[in-house]
Amino acid sequence: MTDSTPARPVRILLADDQPLLRTGFRMVLGTEDDLDIVAEAGDGLEAVELSRRLLPDVVLMDIRMPRMDGVAATRAIVDARLPVRVLILTTFDLDEYVIGALRAGASGFLAKDVPAEDLVTAIRTVAAGEAVVAPRILKRLLDRFADVLPDPAASPPKALSALTEREREVLVQVARGLSNAEIARALSVSETTIKTHVGHVLTKLGLRDRVQAVVLAYETGLVRPGA
């Protein structure tokens, strides 16, 4: 066992109303020694109930499901303050749900056609307490609303007034989908320094994770799609 090997497998709850898709995810994830699928849910309400009872590390959550959709289920899990993180799965024709899911407290989102290795990496990342931002999907979504976003050339929005100039600079890079290591190289500072700046940004803005930081950066006009 190496230092990077988790002390125990990451416990996963699959929430999707299509049994064939759940079977496919189970086949992909079942080959990984550090991932353990503890249960499956066929709708959002069942996903919430199983999350309360089993406390999985990560819920792999579909958006559109009967009885309760993925957005409402995510909100219920987050509002209950369960030690459970939600990774949303979506398709490009359901982009309108993504912002709602992130506002509800999801720790990230992926397209359903994501390569198996990327899905596995994303689950591990979310389980470790980080967030997964898919820039390609986020850009496509926000391009649809570019005309209603604030002008970044204007004065910094009041919501960002608590940030220092460097913290706003780091937030811009986070919103562009860069990792801490990539931001550190771009700004010629240490990765530890960037991690500290990101932590300050999240604390000052009252944000749960990097995903919510990305959404706020676009919503306030600090970053615009295509910029």
FENSULDA-V782091 format. One record per pair of residues at least 24 apart in sequence whose ideal C-beta (glycine too) atoms are under 6 Angstrom apart, sorted by the first residue. I is the first residue (numbers start at 1). J is the second residue. D is the distance in Angstrom with one decimal. If there is no record, write none. Layout:
BEGIN
i->{I;I}
j->{J;J}
d->{D;D}
END
This chain:
BEGIN
i->{6;9;9;9;10;10;10;11;11;11;11;12;12;12;13;13;13;13;14;14;15;15;15;15;15;16;17;17;17;17;28;32;43;44;44;44;44;44;47;48;48;51;51;51;56;57;58;58;58;58;58;59;60;61;61;62;63;63;63;71;71;71;71;74;74;74;74;75;78;85;87;95;98;102;102;107;107;108;108;110;131;131;131;133;133;133;135;139;142;142;143;146;149;149;150;151;152;152;157;159;160;162;167;167;167;170;171;171;172;174;174;175;175;175}
j->{34;34;35;36;35;57;127;36;38;56;57;37;56;58;39;50;56;59;40;60;41;47;59;61;62;62;42;43;65;66;116;120;67;68;69;70;72;73;73;73;76;77;82;84;84;127;85;87;123;126;127;86;87;86;88;89;90;94;97;97;100;101;104;101;104;105;106;104;105;126;126;141;141;211;215;131;209;132;211;134;209;210;211;177;211;214;177;225;218;225;225;225;221;224;221;221;221;224;220;220;220;204;197;200;201;197;201;217;223;210;213;214;217;223}
d->{5.3;5.2;5.9;3.9;5.3;4.9;4.3;5.3;4.8;4.5;4.8;5.0;5.9;5.2;5.2;5.7;4.1;4.6;4.6;5.3;4.3;3.8;5.7;4.8;5.9;4.1;5.3;5.8;4.5;5.9;4.7;5.8;4.3;3.1;5.5;6.0;6.0;3.5;4.9;5.2;4.7;5.1;5.8;5.0;5.9;4.7;5.4;5.7;5.5;5.4;5.2;4.9;5.5;5.1;5.3;5.5;5.1;5.5;4.6;6.0;4.6;5.0;5.3;5.7;4.3;5.9;5.1;3.9;3.3;5.0;5.0;4.5;5.4;5.4;5.2;5.0;5.9;3.1;5.5;5.8;4.0;4.2;4.1;5.4;5.7;5.4;3.4;5.5;5.1;4.4;4.5;4.9;5.2;5.9;3.1;5.9;4.7;5.8;4.1;5.6;6.0;4.4;5.5;5.8;5.2;4.4;5.3;5.5;5.6;5.7;5.5;4.8;3.6;4.3}
END
